[in-house]
Amino acid sequence: MRQDMLLVVDMGSTRNTDVARAIRALGVYSEICNYDVTAEEIAKMPNVKGIVANGGPNDVVDGQKIGLSDEIKNCGLPVFTFDYEDNGTVHPMPEEDEAIQEDLRSFIFDTCKAQANWNMENFIADQIELIRKQVGDKKVLLALSGGVDSSVVAALLLKAIGSQLTCVHVNHGLLRKGEPEQVVRVFKDELSANLIYVDATERFLSKLEGVADPEQKRKIIGAEFIRVFEEEARKLDGIEFLAQGTIYPDIVESGTKTAKMVKSHHNVGGLPEDLQFELVEPLKMLFKDEVRSCGVALGLPASMVYRQPFPGPGLGVRCLGAITRDRLEAVRESDAILREEFAKAGLEGKVWQYFTIVPDFKSVGVRDNARCFDWPVIIRAVNTIDAMTAQVPQLDWAVLQTITARILQEVKGVNRVCFDLSPKPPATIEWE
Ligand code: XMP
């Protein structure tokens, strides 16, 4: 391993990731661990140069106030403590307070003598070594959705083990225009990956026929996805490993010993138990922006690496109610127009997420001097930091007019375009 490491020990803080990120921002790798970590465990971790004990309000576990054990205090590594006072004041984060930032910097570089050697080149080199060591000459399977995380895992594994990797791209028929083609072009044609492309559109759409309940739709899509992937996996011989695009927030948000679970970790579980794979999760210590930098460093196209967040059930959640093929086509085509025009207007990367929705009702209009009865397309564009709250940006009227004109002219079965002005809360970003 090429990188030095600072260990952030969670002593009940709610902001462990902020501290870990602040250390990484100084160029030193950091990981978060539980308060009851042992000296033996730390000794096994590579290149640990110091410990940051991060206090906070959740410092009582099972009725006992937690503290750093003597064993850790005396393990020979320097310890920096972020105190938490019982009067409820939370210490400011390093990025919020220059003095704290300076203290932390001095601790890391002067006291611990850590090197600022956390960068993508070293990360990639280390991971290639680790992947090769873990996998040996065995084979690895990856569900390649075309999303940022699975794409970066694929690119990294290709670099590490090349033809020992098999990727399966399941097209559930709910992807955006051009997405399955891009996955095939980048991975099969350009990177020469073993890629199995499964067009399961018909399967998914027939399972979804007549299903209007959003939760039911999500369940069907999720379950069918696993079924298709499993069928492909069973056709392959000698696969011992399953690669996953698990990233650090997936692990941290699944709960530490002092924090409540935020959400369950969607990358784990789901596959049948008799498909016994060992997991390969090379991105599991990276934050999202680091995953993107890793993708760039591996040469993936910007359109893949800076892709907007896209729900697993895809356009299925934007074709409201029971999905029909013609309405799904209207969602896909209007979304493509919106993305194209946002790119032309220089809004790519400036607006956090934007897409279209087609509800399952029609309204009266007039076309070619005759009455028409068609769907509306709703434009959604939001800015947010963490998707928990969101604001609607003021967009240039002319851009909206161009998009409207194109949608009305080019998308079949649509006679109105609406713009959703609602912030979250009380609305959500998606419509179902
Ligand atoms: P909401 O609609 O809850 O969306 O305000 C917040 C963010 O999450 C994305 N989203 C999903 N992502 N699977 C995902 O992977 C899903 O089922 C899903 N539903 C919503 C949404 O696009 C937004 O960025």
Residues whose N, C-alpha, C, O or C-beta is under 5 A from the ligand:
A	BS01	XMP	P309 F310 P311 G312 P313 A387 T428 I429 E430
